[in-house]
Amino acid sequence: MGYELYENGPAEKRLFIVPDAGHAKALSFDPEGYQREIAEFLSAYVSTRPQEAEEAGNNSRKHAVQVQGAGS
């Protein structure tokens, strides 16, 4: 199901699969990888400067990250 949701999502996105991790278990199986993926996504799509966010039209709602275990 996770792959279907990812394929059909219209926003900028990344899919992070943790082998052998069940549904919603990616963080507990691979905390370093999970945190790295979240940090990289946020740094790519969410501005830490208010002016940049305003100039970009505050598009943060158009971006999504889906992180899941391989068993989802």
C-alpha positions, 0 to 999 in steps of 0.5 A: 500500500505504501508504494501505491500512496507514494506513486499517486502522491502529487507533491515533491516526495521521497520514499525511504524503505527500511528492510525488515521494518514493519509498518511505522517501525522505520525509526526504531529499526534505522534511527540514523537513516530515518533522521538523515532522510527527514533532515535532508528532505526538510533542508531541501524543501523547507526554508529556515528563513522567513523571507525565503519562505514568503518569496517561495509562496510558502510552498511547504504544504506541497511537499511530503515525505513518506517514511515506512518499513518495508513490511508496509 
